[in-house]
Amino acid sequence: MDVAGLWSVTASWTGDLTYKGAESPERSFMVEPLIEPWLLYAMIAAIIVTALGIVIFLRKRMQLRT
């Protein structure tokens, strides 16, 4: 699961006939998003605007040829 926020983990093992079980202390850490949401939306908007610009340019260019 890809979720930003404060996470805590522990590791444990119950053991077997040869080795005793063990458990680690709890460790906490902060997971930050790879990219800020506002930046992601800005990038998507820029891609859409660029694509629309290309479409408009090509349509006008085709109209000039006819």
Backbone as CSV, one residue per row, in Angstrom:
resi,resn,N_x,N_y,N_z,CA_x,CA_y,CA_z,C_x,C_y,C_z
1,MET,0.842,-1.172,0.000,0.000,0.000,0.000,0.889,1.238,0.000
2,ASP,0.628,2.195,-0.864,1.405,3.425,-0.961,0.683,4.533,-0.217
3,VAL,0.994,4.697,1.063,0.323,5.691,1.877,1.361,6.498,2.645
4,ALA,1.320,7.824,2.448,2.224,8.692,3.196,1.722,8.823,4.626
5,GLY,2.641,9.117,5.528,2.265,9.316,6.930,3.259,8.661,7.863
6,LEU,2.890,8.632,9.146,3.742,8.031,10.168,3.468,6.534,10.242
7,TRP,4.498,5.732,10.108,4.391,4.279,10.148,5.218,3.738,11.308
8,SER,4.789,2.610,11.870,5.541,1.898,12.906,5.608,0.433,12.515
9,VAL,6.764,-0.179,12.744,6.929,-1.591,12.401,7.676,-2.328,13.512
10,THR,7.423,-3.616,13.583,8.205,-4.528,14.431,8.429,-5.804,13.633
11,ALA,9.435,-6.527,14.001,9.698,-7.826,13.383,9.717,-8.870,14.493
12,SER,9.130,-10.021,14.210,9.139,-11.075,15.230,9.220,-12.447,14.561
13,TRP,9.695,-13.374,15.357,9.786,-14.760,14.907,9.487,-15.636,16.111
14,THR,8.634,-16.644,15.919,8.210,-17.463,17.060,9.266,-18.471,17.489
15,GLY,10.214,-18.737,16.622,11.255,-19.707,16.960,10.928,-21.095,16.442
16,ASP,11.873,-22.018,16.660,11.655,-23.410,16.268,12.376,-24.309,17.275
17,LEU,12.599,-25.562,16.921,13.234,-26.482,17.859,14.689,-26.114,18.149
18,THR,15.320,-25.379,17.254,16.730,-25.043,17.418,16.945,-23.644,17.983
19,TYR,16.112,-22.701,17.587,16.328,-21.301,17.960,15.123,-20.739,18.713
20,LYS,15.415,-19.899,19.689,14.366,-19.220,20.432,13.735,-18.136,19.559
21,GLY,12.530,-17.789,19.889,11.855,-16.699,19.202,12.439,-15.354,19.619
22,ALA,12.134,-14.352,18.856,12.636,-13.015,19.158,11.681,-11.976,18.593
23,GLU,11.775,-10.782,19.157,10.966,-9.671,18.653,11.795,-8.397,18.738
24,SER,11.711,-7.608,17.690,12.466,-6.348,17.653,11.682,-5.261,18.369
25,PRO,12.374,-4.216,18.771,11.638,-3.062,19.301,10.878,-2.369,18.168
26,GLU,9.830,-1.677,18.528,9.060,-0.953,17.522,9.865,0.235,17.026
27,ARG,9.826,0.443,15.720,10.492,1.585,15.102,9.454,2.366,14.305
28,SER,9.508,3.673,14.422,8.592,4.541,13.686,9.377,5.340,12.653
29,PHE,8.707,5.658,11.555,9.330,6.462,10.509,8.245,7.179,9.724
30,MET,8.640,8.276,9.094,7.717,9.081,8.302,7.896,8.765,6.821
31,VAL,6.798,8.480,6.144,6.811,8.246,4.705,6.228,9.493,4.045
32,GLU,7.019,10.114,3.167,6.576,11.309,2.474,6.239,10.962,1.030
33,PRO,5.261,11.663,0.455,4.913,11.379,-0.942,6.098,11.675,-1.852
34,LEU,6.231,10.881,-2.897,7.314,11.066,-3.855,7.212,12.419,-4.543
35,ILE,6.003,12.833,-4.819,5.774,14.118,-5.475,4.596,14.780,-4.773
36,GLU,4.689,16.075,-4.576,3.608,16.811,-3.923,2.368,16.774,-4.819
37,PRO,1.184,16.615,-4.225,-0.038,16.536,-5.039,-0.240,17.757,-5.937
38,TRP,0.029,18.969,-5.444,-0.188,20.158,-6.270,0.738,20.145,-7.482
39,LEU,1.956,19.598,-7.316,2.886,19.528,-8.438,2.405,18.510,-9.471
40,LEU,1.864,17.410,-9.001,1.306,16.403,-9.909,0.168,16.999,-10.742
41,TYR,-0.737,17.736,-10.090,-1.852,18.352,-10.810,-1.352,19.401,-11.796
42,ALA,-0.347,20.157,-11.410,0.227,21.162,-12.310,0.846,20.494,-13.542
43,MET,1.522,19.365,-13.335,2.130,18.651,-14.457,1.057,18.110,-15.399
44,ILE,-0.012,17.566,-14.850,-1.109,17.047,-15.676,-1.742,18.174,-16.470
45,ALA,-1.974,19.320,-15.819,-2.553,20.470,-16.509,-1.637,20.944,-17.634
46,ALA,-0.332,20.984,-17.385,0.618,21.414,-18.418,0.601,20.463,-19.605
47,ILE,0.505,19.183,-19.348,0.448,18.192,-20.434,-0.819,18.374,-21.257
48,ILE,-1.950,18.598,-20.584,-3.217,18.785,-21.294,-3.176,20.053,-22.148
49,VAL,-2.675,21.146,-21.562,-2.593,22.409,-22.309,-1.671,22.253,-23.519
50,THR,-0.551,21.577,-23.343,0.379,21.358,-24.454,-0.268,20.523,-25.553
51,ALA,-0.962,19.457,-25.161,-1.621,18.593,-26.143,-2.694,19.367,-26.904
52,LEU,-3.481,20.179,-26.202,-4.499,20.983,-26.881,-3.860,21.989,-27.825
53,GLY,-2.756,22.584,-27.421,-2.049,23.517,-28.291,-1.577,22.854,-29.566
54,ILE,-1.057,21.648,-29.452,-0.591,20.914,-30.628,-1.759,20.585,-31.556
55,VAL,-2.878,20.152,-30.968,-4.056,19.826,-31.776,-4.551,21.062,-32.519
56,ILE,-4.645,22.189,-31.833,-5.101,23.429,-32.471,-4.138,23.846,-33.572
57,PHE,-2.842,23.779,-33.300,-1.842,24.140,-34.305,-1.971,23.265,-35.550
58,LEU,-2.093,21.964,-35.375,-2.188,21.055,-36.512,-3.470,21.264,-37.295
59,ARG,-4.582,21.536,-36.607,-5.846,21.780,-37.322,-5.755,23.049,-38.165
60,LYS,-5.179,24.107,-37.600,-5.045,25.350,-38.371,-4.107,25.152,-39.549
61,ARG,-3.063,24.391,-39.329,-2.115,24.133,-40.414,-2.797,23.356,-41.552
62,MET,-3.649,22.386,-41.183,-4.363,21.607,-42.202,-5.364,22.483,-42.941
63,GLN,-5.990,23.439,-42.233,-6.958,24.340,-42.886,-6.256,25.245,-43.892
64,LEU,-5.032,25.662,-43.610,-4.301,26.527,-44.520,-3.934,25.782,-45.807
65,ARG,-3.742,24.490,-45.747,-3.365,23.695,-46.909,-4.542,23.454,-47.856
66,THR,-5.756,23.556,-47.346,-6.914,23.261,-48.192,-7.486,24.490,-48.830
